[in-house]
Structures are given as C-alpha cells and as structure tokens.
Amino acid sequence: MEDNETIRTIKNRRAIRDYITSKDVPDEIIYKIIEAGGYAPSAENQQPWRIIVVRDKELQEFIGQIAVDRTILLFGRATPREELERRLSYIRSKASLERTIDILISGARFEYIKGKPETNGAPVLLVLAVDQTHVGNSQPTLRGTGGVYGWSGPRHAVIAGSMLMQNMALAAASLGVGSCVSSVQLDHFDDVGAISEKLGIPYPHWVPILCLTLGYPIAERTLGPPRQGPEEIAFLNKWGEPFVKEGK
C-alpha cells in the first residue's frame, strides 16, 4: 500500500533549526497552524491549552537564553561525553558526531530560539501552556473540582497539549513552514516560573510545557535519524509477542 498525503507529511517532517530570519511567517499562516492544533483530541473535549505567539525579540531572546544555559548545564557538565556518544551513535560520520556534540555542550543547538539573524533564528515562537487542573469550559459542573468526581488528572492536559503540538508541527510542514519542538527551557521549575512571569501566564494553574519555533527553512532537510519499524516496537496481544504484518 502506497503512502497517502497525510502519511507522507508525517514521514517527511523534520526538526528545522536554521531559518530565513528576514522572511516573516504571516499571521494567517500562524492562525491556520494553531487552528489545526486545536483539532487535537482532549478528554471530554476540555481543550486544556493556551498558546502565546511570541514575536517580540526581547522575549524570544529571554526564552532562548534559558534554553542555551540549561543545555550547557545538562550536556556540557552533567552528562558524560561517553553517554552523549552513545545517544548519538546513529550518526555514522565521526566529524558529524563531533560537530553535533560540540553544538550540544556549547548550547549553540538552541540559539535558533532567540530569533537572531546571525544564528538563523526563528521569526516566531509559540509557547504552549496547559491547565494544570484540567478543568475546561465544556463541563461547567466540574469547575473547581480539579477533575472528574475527585479524580485529578493533570497528565491528561499534558497528553492533550502534546497532541496539539504535534498537530501544529505537521500543519506547519504541510504549509511549507519549518518548525522545531523544544522543552529544555521548561524542564526546570525555576525556568518555568521565570517564563510564566515574563509572559504573564497564571502559573501554577496554567503551566508552560512546550515551545514551537516557526519559520521558513534555509534549506530543505531530507535526512533524519533512523526510525524503528513496527516489527521492532509493536507486540501482538502481549509484551514480547512480535506483531508481524500478514504476508511476511
């Protein structure tokens, strides 16, 4: 069976970190991307998400610098080089591997978030926040309860927000817009608080969990890390029983 357009978009999407900084992404394109994101499923259609469109360069630099600083701490100091080499072992070229590690430990991997022309930065940054209490507007009887009949499910908001983010990344790719999901600037409590304060997010009720850069790619990126096939990741009925496609 041949891939249809949707599956081709999924397979061809790549993380883009080098953008044409001088070419802006029009509001109508951003609107379409966010609109597509909003069609993601959520429990009881509560839609526990909000998105801040960041165009202000000072705000972008603030968020991007947090990502750079945390990357230096995580990969440059806390993670042994042997572990980095293991994680990136799919890179066959020794020169490419060394270059990738240098970009990681220096924090340069996340300079694109700042949106600066000298680092081919992204013109637009989307910040996704989710409702920590998962109380949406479709179930007014649940307001203030923190969940359904006493069940508190903040993880459902994170799951829903992640699906929204994937929708937006795929929508962007279908429109010829490059994107890259990042969370390193939101992996530490201090950074979550700082970014929430800077953007006026009513934390901790609403919590920023992911960012998405948007911009037009400098060059098409066709290669990516290898993916495991279904025969490597799927089981039939129980763990350890291979799922094998009929006819194989």
N, C-alpha and C positions, 0 to 999 in steps of 0.2 A: 504494500500500500504506500503510495507517494504521500509526502507531507503536504498538508494544505497551507494556506497563507498564515494562519494563526500559529501553527507549529513551526513554520519557517521563521517567523518573527521571534518566537521563544528561543529557538536554537541559535539564531544569528545575533541576538542581543549580546552586547559586550559592555563591560565597565569602561567608561571613557574618562580619562583624566587630563586630556590635552584639548583645549577648546579654542575656537576662534573668538578671542575676547572682544574684538571690535564688532562682532555680529551679534546683535541682541536677539533674544527669544521674545517674539511678540506676545502681548497679554492674551490674545485669542488662542495662541498655541498652548500657553500655560493653562488657560481655562479648560481647554479640551483634555489636557493631561490630567488635571485634577478631577474633572468630571468623570473620566474613565476610572480613576482611582476610587471614586465614590460608589462605583458599581460592585465593589468587592463585597463578599458576604460578611455579615456580622450576626452574632447571636440575637435573636428576636428583632432583627433589623434596628438595633440600638445605635449603630453608626457612631461608635465612641471615639471619634477622631476630629482633629482640627489641624489645619495646615497654615503655616505662616510663610508667605512668599517674601523672601529676603532679597531685595535689590540694592539696599544701602551697602556701600563698600566698606564702611567702618564696621558695620555689624558682621559682614562676611569675614572680614579680617579677624575680628574678635573670635568668632567661632572657629575659623580655620587655624588660628594660632593655638587654640586649646587642643585641636586635633594633632597639630605638629608636636606640641610639648608632650602630650600623652604618648605619642608614638615613640618619641625619643626615650621616655621612661620605660615603656613596655618592651620595645625591641632593642634599643640601644644599651639598656642597662640590666633589665630584669630577665631577659630571655637569652640563654647561652647561644653562641653562634652555631654550635652543633645542632641545636634544635631548629634554628632558622633554616639551616641547610637541609634538615630532614623535611620540614614543611614544604620547602620549595624544590624538592627533589625532582619534581616533574619538569623543571627547566633543564634541558639537556646541555645547553651551551654553558661552559664554565664561565665565560666572560659575561653572559647574560645573568647568570646566577649571582656573580659577584656584584654586578651593577644593581640588581634588584635588592640585594641585602644592604648595599650602601645607601640606597634610596630610603629603605626602611629605617635603618638605625640613625640616619640623619634627620628623619622626619619629613624629608622632601616629598615623600609619597603623597602627603596630604596638603601640599602647598596650593594645589588647584582650588581648594575650597575657598581660599581668600579672594579669588576673582581678579588677581592682578595680571596685567598684560605680560609682564616679564616672566611669569611662570605658566602662561597659557591657561589662566584661571577661568572658572565657570562664570558666565554672566549672571546666573540666577541660582539661588539656593532655596530649597524648600525644607522646612523644619516640621516634622510630624510630631504632634503631641496626642496622647490618648487619655481617656477618662479613667483615672486610677480606680474609681469606684464602680466603673462600668454601669452607670445609671444614665440611660439615654433619654431621648424625647418621645419614644414611641410607646413607652409604658409608664404613664403618669402615676399609676398606683405604686410604682416601685421607687419613686423619688425619695432619696434619703435613706433607703434601706441598705444600700451597699450591695445589692444583689437580689436574687430571686428567693423569697421565703428564707432569708437568713444566710443563703449561700453567697459568699463574697468571691467574685471571680475576676480579679484584675487581669489574670492571664488571658482571659477571653478578649480583652481590649487590645492586648499586645498582639495576639494572634490576628485579630481583625485588622489592626493597623499595619501589620506586616503584609497581609494580603493586599491592602490598599496600596502599599508602597510598590509591590510587585506589579500591580495593575498599571501604576503610573510609569514605571520603568519600561514596561512593554509598550504602553501607549506612546511614550516618547520615541522609542525605537521605530515604531510604525510610522511616525511623522518625520523621521529623519533627524531627530534630536538626540544627541548623546546624553547619557546620564550615568551617575555612579552613586550607589547607596553607601552611606558611611554611618558608623556608630561610635567610633573610637572617642569622639569628643563628648559622648553621652554615656560612657561606661563607668564614670566615677561620680559619686554623689556630689562632690564639690563642683564638678563641671556642670552637672545637671542643674544645680541650684543657681550657678552663675549665669548660664544661658537662659534659664527661666526668668531670672530677674531682668536681664538685658532685654529680652523680648516681651516682657510683661505677661508671661504665662503664669496663670494662677496655680502654681505648684504649692503643695503636693497633690491637690485634686487632679490637676492635669499635669502630665509628665511627658517631656520631650524624649522620644526613644530613637528616632532615626532621622537622617538628613538625606536629601537627594539633590545633587547638583544637576543643572540643566544647561546645555549649550550645544552649539554646532561643532562637531568634531573637526580637528585639523586634518586628520587622515582617517580613512576607514580602517577599523580594526577587525580583521577577519580571524585571527588566531586567538585561541584561548586555552586555558588549562584543560587537560583531558577530562572527560566525564565518564563515570562508571555507567555501564549499561544495565538494563533491568535484570539481566541474569546475575549481576553482581550485588544488587541491592534489594531485590524482591524475593519473598518467600511465598509458598503456596500453603495456605491454611495454618501453618505453624512455623515458628522460627527454625531455620536450618533446612527446611524442605524447599529445594530450588523451584522457582517459578520459570518454567520453560515454555516458550512460545510453541504453539502447535505447528507441526511440520518440521521441527528441528530435530 
